[in-house]
Amino acid sequence: MADKSLDLEFSKNFSERLGEASALIRQTNGLIRLISHYDPDGMSSAAILAKALTRANKAFHITLTPKVDGRFLDDIKNEDFDLLLFSDMGSGFIEELETLDRNVIVVDHHAPQKEGDKPVIHLNPHLFGFDGAREACGATMSFFLAVALDKENWDLAPLALAGAVGDRQNLGGFRGYNDHFVNRAVARELIKKEKVLDLRGETIYSSLLNHPEPYFKGLSGNKKEVMSFLESMGLDETSTLKSLEEEKMRHLSSTLALHLLKQGASVEAIDQLVTNRYWLYDWGMYVDELVPLLNACGRKKKYSLGLSLALGSKEALEEARSVQKEHIDWIMDSMLAIEEEPPVQMDNIQYVHVRDSSYSGVIAGLGALYIFDKSKPIIGLFTGDDTSHISARATRELVNIGLDLGTACKQASAEAGGSGGGHNIASGAKVPSKKENDFLTAIDRIVGEQLAS
C-alpha cells in the first residue's frame, strides 16, 4: 500500500496501484530508464522521480523528449535496462509497451489508450475516475508515486505544483488530486498560498510592458500606452503592487478586469486576474516565476538546462533567466503581430500561423484566453517543408458544452493522413503539409458536430 501520509482514502484503487508501482521500483536492482516530456509538467515530473530514485539508491538514466513514436520505442528496446518508467507520457501507446519483455511503469494524465496488462503498471487519473485535463497532471501523479516510495519525498510538492500550474490546471482553482496535495502541502508549510493581483513583474510598469500574461490588448508591450495608463491611475514607472494602498489596489484590479472584459477575454482569464499565488519556501520564488523558466527552456530546446533547473541547480537558474527573456520577447512580438493580423475564421474554428513549431500551443493558448473569439477553438499552425505542426486550444466554456479537442484532433488528423490527440481543452496533431487544408476542413466539421450535439 502507498504511504498513509497521502491520505488517499477517496481513491482506494489508486492507492493500491501506487503500492504496486513503488514495490516494483524497490525490487529493481538494475538500471531504470526514465522517459519524460519536455514541457514544465514533464520536466517537473522527471525531476520528482529523479530525486526519489536517487534517495532510494537506484541507478537511472533520463531522456526528455517532445514525443514518443514507433522508432523511439524500437531504439529503447535495444537498450540495457531493467525497468522502463514513463512520466507525463506513455498512456497513448500502452499496447506497444505490453509487448516488451521488461517491466514498465507509466505515470501519465493524458487520455489513455487502454488500462494495460502486465508488464505495464499504469498510473493515470482517468483510470480512477478523475479528469487528467483538470484534476491531475504528470507531476502530480509522479509526486504521489514518489511519496509512496518514501514519505520524506513530501518536500517535492513544489515541483508537483509547478507541473500543475505549467499545464494551467490552476485556472478556476485546483480540483481533484491537485487540490488534495496542494492543501496538504500548504498545511505542511512547504508552500504558502496568497490571494493577489496577477501581475508578475517587479513593477506594475514592467508587468504590463514585458509580460505577455495576463495579456491586455492594446496595452501589453506598448510603452506609450502603458505610460498613459499608469498616469491615468496616478502611478509611475516605479510603482509596485506592494506599495499600493487597499483602495488604489481595488481600483487597479477593477480597471484591468474591465479592460479584459472589453477585449473579449475568456471568463477564466478574467477570474484569474485576482488569483491564488503560491510561494515556494525552498525555492525562494513564486511558482508562477519558476514555471515560465521551465517553459522557456523547453520551448528553446534547452532540455538539459530545464531539468537541471528543476533539480535545483543555482547555476541553471541564472542561465534559464537569460533564455526566458528571449522566450518572453518572442511571445510578446507574436501576440502584438496577432493584434494586427487576427486569426482566419471558419464556421466552427479559427486558426493562426506561427513562426516556430514549439510555440504554436503557447500562442494558441494565450489567444484563446485573452484576445480571440471565445465562441470557437483556436488552431495554431506551423507549416514545415513536409509536416504541419498543429496545436488546438479552447476555453472551458466550450468544453462544458461538448467540445473535445483530443477526439477532434485525432479524427481530423487521421482523415488527413497524420496523427493527433490530447485533452478535451488542449490537443495537437501532425499532418503532411500538403494535407493541412484537409485537416482544417475536417476539424471544422467535427467541432461543429460536437458543439451541435
C-alpha positions as CSV (number, residue, x, y, z in Angstrom):
1,M,0.0,0.0,0.0
2,A,1.0,3.6,-0.6
3,D,2.3,5.6,2.4
4,K,-0.6,6.7,4.7
5,S,0.6,10.3,4.6
6,L,-1.0,10.5,1.2
7,D,-4.5,10.0,2.8
8,L,-5.9,8.6,-0.4
9,E,-9.0,7.0,1.1
10,F,-11.1,8.8,-1.6
11,S,-9.4,6.5,-4.2
12,K,-8.6,3.1,-2.8
13,N,-7.8,1.6,-6.2
14,F,-5.3,4.3,-7.0
15,S,-3.6,3.8,-3.6
16,E,-3.3,0.1,-4.3
17,R,-1.8,0.8,-7.8
18,L,0.7,3.2,-6.3
19,G,1.7,0.4,-3.9
20,E,2.3,-2.0,-6.8
21,A,4.4,0.6,-8.7
22,S,6.5,1.6,-5.6
23,A,7.1,-2.0,-4.7
24,L,8.4,-2.8,-8.3
25,I,10.8,0.2,-8.1
26,R,12.1,-1.0,-4.7
27,Q,12.7,-4.5,-6.2
28,T,14.5,-3.2,-9.2
29,N,18.3,-3.5,-8.8
30,G,19.4,-2.7,-12.3
31,L,19.1,0.4,-14.4
32,I,15.8,2.3,-14.6
33,R,15.2,4.1,-17.9
34,L,13.2,7.3,-17.3
35,I,11.5,9.0,-20.2
36,S,9.6,12.2,-19.8
37,H,8.0,15.1,-21.8
38,Y,9.9,18.3,-22.3
39,D,7.3,20.9,-21.1
40,P,7.1,22.2,-17.5
41,D,4.9,19.3,-16.4
42,G,7.3,16.8,-17.9
43,M,10.4,18.4,-16.5
44,S,8.8,18.6,-13.1
45,S,7.7,15.0,-13.3
46,A,11.2,13.9,-14.3
47,A,12.8,15.9,-11.5
48,I,10.5,14.5,-8.9
49,L,11.2,10.9,-10.0
50,A,14.9,11.5,-10.3
51,K,15.1,12.9,-6.8
52,A,13.0,10.0,-5.5
53,L,15.2,7.4,-7.3
54,T,18.4,9.0,-6.1
55,R,17.2,8.9,-2.5
56,A,16.2,5.2,-3.0
57,N,19.8,4.5,-4.3
58,K,18.5,3.5,-7.7
59,A,20.6,3.8,-10.9
60,F,18.7,5.6,-13.7
61,H,19.1,7.4,-17.0
62,I,16.8,10.3,-18.1
63,T,15.7,11.4,-21.5
64,L,13.4,14.4,-22.1
65,T,11.6,14.3,-25.5
66,P,8.8,16.1,-27.3
67,K,7.2,12.8,-28.4
68,V,7.5,9.1,-28.4
69,D,6.8,7.1,-31.6
70,G,7.5,3.7,-33.1
71,R,11.1,4.5,-34.0
72,F,11.8,5.8,-30.5
73,L,10.3,2.6,-28.9
74,D,12.4,0.4,-31.2
75,D,15.5,2.2,-30.1
76,I,14.6,1.8,-26.5
77,K,14.1,-1.9,-26.9
78,N,17.7,-2.3,-27.8
79,E,19.0,-0.6,-24.6
80,D,20.1,-2.4,-21.5
81,F,17.8,-1.6,-18.5
82,D,15.6,-3.5,-16.1
83,L,12.6,-1.0,-15.7
84,L,11.1,1.4,-18.2
85,L,9.5,4.4,-16.4
86,F,7.4,7.0,-18.3
87,S,6.3,10.3,-16.8
88,D,3.8,12.8,-18.4
89,M,3.6,10.5,-21.4
90,G,3.1,6.8,-22.3
91,S,-0.7,6.4,-21.9
92,G,-1.2,6.7,-25.7
93,F,0.8,3.5,-26.6
94,I,0.1,1.0,-23.9
95,E,-0.4,-1.8,-26.4
96,E,3.1,-1.3,-27.8
97,L,4.5,-1.3,-24.2
98,E,2.7,-4.6,-23.4
99,T,4.9,-6.3,-26.0
100,L,8.1,-5.5,-24.2
101,D,9.9,-8.3,-22.2
102,R,10.7,-5.9,-19.3
103,N,8.7,-4.2,-16.6
104,V,7.1,-0.9,-17.4
105,I,5.5,1.9,-15.3
106,V,3.5,4.6,-17.0
107,V,2.8,7.7,-14.9
108,D,0.7,10.0,-17.1
109,H,-2.5,12.1,-17.2
110,H,-3.3,12.2,-21.0
111,A,-6.3,10.2,-22.3
112,P,-5.3,6.6,-22.1
113,Q,-5.3,4.1,-25.0
114,K,-6.3,1.4,-22.5
115,E,-5.6,0.4,-18.9
116,G,-2.9,-2.1,-19.7
117,D,-1.9,-5.5,-18.6
118,K,1.4,-6.9,-17.3
119,P,4.2,-6.0,-17.7
120,V,2.7,-2.5,-17.6
121,I,1.6,-0.7,-14.4
122,H,-0.5,2.2,-15.5
123,L,-0.9,5.3,-13.2
124,N,-3.4,7.6,-14.9
125,P,-6.2,9.7,-13.2
126,H,-8.6,8.8,-16.0
127,L,-8.5,5.2,-14.8
128,F,-9.6,6.2,-11.3
129,G,-12.5,8.5,-12.1
130,F,-10.5,11.8,-12.3
131,D,-10.1,14.2,-15.2
132,G,-6.5,14.3,-16.4
133,A,-7.0,17.6,-18.1
134,R,-8.3,19.3,-14.9
135,E,-7.7,17.4,-11.7
136,A,-4.2,15.8,-12.0
137,C,-1.1,16.3,-14.2
138,G,2.0,14.2,-14.8
139,A,3.9,15.9,-12.0
140,T,1.0,15.3,-9.6
141,M,0.9,11.6,-10.4
142,S,4.7,11.4,-10.2
143,F,4.7,13.1,-6.8
144,F,2.2,10.6,-5.4
145,L,4.5,7.8,-6.6
146,A,7.5,9.4,-5.0
147,V,5.7,9.7,-1.7
148,A,4.5,6.1,-2.0
149,L,8.2,5.2,-2.2
150,D,9.1,7.3,0.8
151,K,7.1,9.9,2.8
152,E,10.2,12.1,3.1
153,N,9.6,12.9,-0.6
154,W,6.8,15.2,0.5
155,D,9.4,18.0,0.1
156,L,9.0,17.6,-3.6
157,A,5.5,19.0,-3.5
158,P,6.6,22.4,-5.0
159,L,7.7,20.6,-8.2
160,A,4.3,18.9,-8.5
161,L,2.7,22.3,-8.1
162,A,4.9,23.7,-10.9
163,G,3.7,20.9,-13.2
164,A,0.1,21.6,-12.4
165,V,0.5,25.3,-13.0
166,G,2.5,24.7,-16.1
167,D,-0.4,22.7,-17.5
168,R,-2.8,25.5,-16.5
169,Q,-4.7,23.2,-14.2
170,N,-4.9,26.0,-11.6
171,L,-7.3,28.1,-13.8
172,G,-10.6,28.4,-11.9
173,G,-9.0,26.8,-8.8
174,F,-7.5,23.4,-8.2
175,R,-9.7,20.3,-8.1
176,G,-9.3,16.5,-7.6
177,Y,-5.9,15.1,-6.9
178,N,-4.3,18.6,-7.4
179,D,-6.5,20.1,-4.7
180,H,-5.8,17.2,-2.4
181,F,-2.0,17.6,-2.5
182,V,-1.9,21.4,-2.6
183,N,-4.0,21.7,0.6
184,R,-1.7,19.2,2.4
185,A,1.5,20.9,1.1
186,V,0.2,24.2,2.5
187,A,-0.6,22.6,5.8
188,R,3.0,21.2,5.9
189,E,4.3,24.7,5.2
190,L,6.0,23.6,2.0
191,I,4.2,26.3,0.1
192,K,2.2,29.4,1.0
193,K,-1.0,30.5,-0.7
194,E,-1.7,34.2,-1.2
195,K,-4.6,36.0,-3.0
196,V,-3.1,38.7,-5.2
197,L,-3.4,40.6,-8.4
198,D,-1.7,38.5,-11.1
199,L,0.9,41.0,-12.3
200,R,4.3,39.3,-12.4
201,G,7.0,41.9,-13.0
202,E,9.0,43.7,-10.3
203,T,6.9,46.8,-11.0
204,I,3.4,47.4,-12.5
205,Y,5.2,49.1,-15.4
206,S,7.4,46.1,-16.2
207,S,4.4,43.7,-15.8
208,L,2.4,45.5,-18.4
209,L,5.2,46.2,-20.8
210,N,7.3,43.0,-20.7
211,H,5.0,40.1,-19.6
212,P,2.6,38.5,-22.1
213,E,0.4,37.1,-19.4
214,P,-2.1,38.4,-18.4
215,Y,-2.3,40.0,-21.9
216,F,-4.1,43.3,-22.2
217,K,-4.9,44.0,-25.9
218,G,-3.7,47.5,-26.9
219,L,-1.7,47.9,-23.7
220,S,0.7,44.9,-23.2
221,G,4.0,45.5,-24.9
222,N,3.2,49.1,-25.8
223,K,5.4,51.6,-23.9
224,K,3.4,54.7,-24.8
225,E,0.1,53.1,-23.8
226,V,1.4,51.6,-20.6
227,M,2.8,55.1,-19.5
228,S,-0.5,56.7,-20.4
229,F,-2.4,54.0,-18.4
230,L,-0.2,54.5,-15.3
231,E,-0.6,58.2,-15.4
232,S,-4.4,57.8,-15.5
233,M,-4.1,55.7,-12.4
234,G,-1.9,58.1,-10.6
235,L,1.1,55.7,-10.8
236,D,4.6,55.9,-12.4
237,E,7.3,53.5,-13.6
238,T,8.5,52.7,-10.1
239,S,5.1,51.8,-8.6
240,T,4.8,48.3,-7.2
241,L,1.8,46.3,-6.1
242,K,3.2,46.2,-2.5
243,S,3.3,50.0,-2.5
244,L,-0.4,50.4,-3.2
245,E,-2.9,51.2,-0.5
246,E,-6.0,49.0,-0.5
247,E,-8.3,51.4,-2.3
248,K,-5.8,52.0,-5.0
249,M,-5.3,48.3,-5.4
250,R,-9.0,47.7,-5.8
251,H,-9.2,50.5,-8.4
252,L,-6.3,49.0,-10.4
253,S,-7.8,45.5,-10.2
254,S,-11.2,46.6,-11.4
255,T,-9.8,48.8,-14.2
256,L,-7.7,45.9,-15.5
257,A,-10.6,43.5,-15.2
258,L,-12.8,45.9,-17.2
259,H,-10.1,46.1,-19.8
260,L,-10.1,42.3,-20.2
261,L,-13.9,42.2,-20.4
262,K,-14.0,44.9,-23.2
263,Q,-11.3,43.0,-25.2
264,G,-13.4,39.8,-25.1
265,A,-11.2,37.8,-22.8
266,S,-12.5,34.4,-21.5
267,V,-14.2,34.0,-18.2
268,E,-11.3,32.1,-16.7
269,A,-8.8,34.8,-17.8
270,I,-10.9,37.4,-16.0
271,D,-11.3,35.2,-13.0
272,Q,-7.6,34.6,-12.9
273,L,-6.7,38.3,-12.8
274,V,-7.0,38.1,-9.0
275,T,-5.7,34.7,-8.2
276,N,-4.1,32.4,-5.7
277,R,-0.3,32.8,-5.9
278,Y,1.9,30.1,-4.3
279,W,5.2,30.9,-2.7
280,L,7.8,28.1,-2.7
281,Y,9.7,28.3,0.5
282,D,12.7,26.1,-0.6
283,W,13.0,27.9,-3.9
284,G,12.6,31.4,-2.7
285,M,10.2,32.3,-5.5
286,Y,6.6,32.0,-6.6
287,V,5.6,29.0,-8.6
288,D,4.5,31.4,-11.5
289,E,8.1,32.6,-11.6
290,L,9.5,29.0,-11.8
291,V,7.1,27.7,-14.5
292,P,8.0,30.3,-17.2
293,L,11.7,29.5,-16.7
294,L,11.0,25.8,-17.2
295,N,8.7,26.6,-20.2
296,A,11.4,28.8,-21.8
297,C,14.0,26.0,-21.5
298,G,11.6,23.5,-23.1
299,R,10.4,25.8,-26.0
300,K,14.0,26.8,-26.7
301,K,15.0,23.0,-26.7
302,K,17.3,23.5,-23.7
303,Y,16.1,20.3,-22.1
304,S,19.2,19.6,-20.0
305,L,19.1,23.1,-18.7
306,G,15.4,22.9,-17.8
307,L,16.0,19.5,-16.0
308,S,19.0,20.9,-14.1
309,L,16.8,23.9,-13.0
310,A,14.0,21.6,-11.9
311,L,16.6,19.6,-9.9
312,G,17.6,22.8,-8.1
313,S,20.8,24.0,-9.8
314,K,21.6,27.6,-8.9
315,E,23.8,27.9,-12.0
316,A,21.0,26.7,-14.2
317,L,18.7,29.3,-12.7
318,E,20.8,32.2,-13.9
319,E,21.2,30.7,-17.4
320,A,17.5,29.9,-17.6
321,R,16.7,33.6,-16.8
322,S,18.6,34.6,-19.9
323,V,16.7,32.0,-22.0
324,Q,13.5,33.2,-20.5
325,K,14.0,36.8,-21.7
326,E,14.4,35.6,-25.3
327,H,11.4,33.4,-24.9
328,I,9.1,36.1,-23.5
329,D,10.2,38.6,-26.1
330,W,9.3,36.2,-28.8
331,I,5.8,35.6,-27.4
332,M,5.2,39.3,-26.9
333,D,6.2,40.0,-30.5
334,S,3.9,37.2,-31.7
335,M,0.9,38.5,-29.7
336,L,1.4,42.0,-31.0
337,A,1.5,40.7,-34.5
338,I,-1.7,38.8,-34.0
339,E,-3.4,42.0,-32.9
340,E,-2.5,43.4,-36.3
341,E,-3.5,40.3,-38.2
342,P,-6.3,38.3,-36.4
343,P,-6.9,34.6,-37.0
344,V,-8.6,33.2,-40.1
345,Q,-12.3,32.4,-39.3
346,M,-14.0,29.2,-40.4
347,D,-17.5,28.1,-39.5
348,N,-16.6,26.4,-36.2
349,I,-12.9,27.1,-35.7
350,Q,-10.3,29.8,-36.1
351,Y,-6.7,29.4,-37.0
352,V,-3.4,31.4,-37.0
353,H,0.0,30.6,-38.4
354,V,3.1,30.8,-36.1
355,R,6.8,31.1,-36.9
356,D,8.0,28.3,-34.7
357,S,6.5,24.8,-34.2
358,S,7.5,25.0,-30.5
359,Y,5.2,28.0,-29.9
360,S,2.0,27.0,-31.7
361,G,0.4,25.9,-28.4
362,V,1.7,28.9,-26.5
363,I,0.2,31.4,-28.9
364,A,-3.0,29.5,-29.4
365,G,-3.4,29.1,-25.6
366,L,-2.9,32.8,-24.8
367,G,-5.0,33.8,-27.7
368,A,-7.9,31.6,-26.6
369,L,-7.7,33.1,-23.1
370,Y,-7.2,36.7,-23.9
371,I,-8.0,38.0,-27.4
372,F,-9.6,35.6,-29.9
373,D,-13.2,34.9,-30.5
374,K,-14.1,32.7,-27.5
375,S,-17.1,31.0,-29.2
376,K,-14.6,28.9,-31.3
377,P,-11.5,26.9,-30.5
378,I,-8.2,28.3,-31.9
379,I,-5.8,26.3,-34.0
380,G,-2.1,27.3,-34.0
381,L,-0.3,26.1,-37.2
382,F,3.3,25.8,-38.1
383,T,3.8,24.7,-41.8
384,G,7.1,22.9,-42.3
385,D,8.5,21.6,-45.5
386,D,7.0,18.2,-45.1
387,T,4.9,18.3,-41.9
388,S,2.4,20.8,-40.4
389,H,2.5,21.0,-36.6
390,I,-0.8,21.8,-35.1
391,S,-1.9,22.9,-31.6
392,A,-5.5,23.3,-30.7
393,R,-6.8,25.2,-27.6
394,A,-10.2,26.2,-26.2
395,T,-12.0,27.8,-23.3
396,R,-13.6,25.7,-20.5
397,E,-17.0,27.1,-21.5
398,L,-16.6,25.3,-24.9
399,V,-15.6,22.1,-23.2
400,N,-18.5,22.3,-20.8
401,I,-20.9,22.4,-23.8
402,G,-19.5,19.4,-25.5
403,L,-16.1,20.3,-27.2
404,D,-13.4,17.6,-27.1
405,L,-10.3,18.7,-28.9
406,G,-8.5,15.5,-28.2
407,T,-11.1,13.5,-30.1
408,A,-11.4,16.2,-32.8
409,C,-7.6,16.3,-33.5
410,K,-7.3,12.5,-33.5
411,Q,-10.2,12.1,-36.0
412,A,-9.2,15.1,-38.3
413,S,-5.5,14.2,-38.4
414,A,-6.4,10.6,-39.3
415,E,-8.5,11.8,-42.2
416,A,-5.5,14.0,-43.3
417,G,-3.0,11.2,-43.1
418,G,-1.4,12.2,-39.8
419,S,-1.8,11.6,-36.1
420,G,-3.0,13.5,-33.1
421,G,-4.9,13.6,-29.8
422,G,-4.7,15.0,-26.3
423,H,-7.0,16.6,-23.8
424,N,-10.5,17.9,-24.4
425,I,-9.3,21.5,-23.8
426,A,-5.8,21.3,-25.3
427,S,-4.6,18.9,-28.1
428,G,-2.3,18.6,-31.0
429,A,-1.6,16.9,-34.3
430,K,0.9,16.4,-37.1
431,V,-0.2,16.0,-40.8
432,P,1.6,16.2,-44.1
433,S,1.9,19.9,-45.1
434,K,0.1,19.3,-48.3
435,K,-2.9,17.9,-46.3
436,E,-3.1,20.9,-43.9
437,N,-6.3,22.3,-45.6
438,D,-7.8,18.8,-45.4
439,F,-7.1,18.8,-41.7
440,L,-8.7,22.2,-41.2
441,T,-11.8,21.3,-43.2
442,A,-12.1,18.0,-41.2
443,I,-11.7,19.6,-37.7
444,D,-14.0,22.4,-38.6
445,R,-16.7,19.8,-39.4
446,I,-16.0,17.7,-36.3
447,V,-16.0,20.6,-33.9
448,G,-19.3,21.7,-35.4
449,E,-20.8,18.3,-34.9
450,Q,-19.6,18.2,-31.3
451,L,-21.0,21.6,-30.3
452,A,-24.3,20.9,-32.1
453,S,-24.8,17.7,-30.2
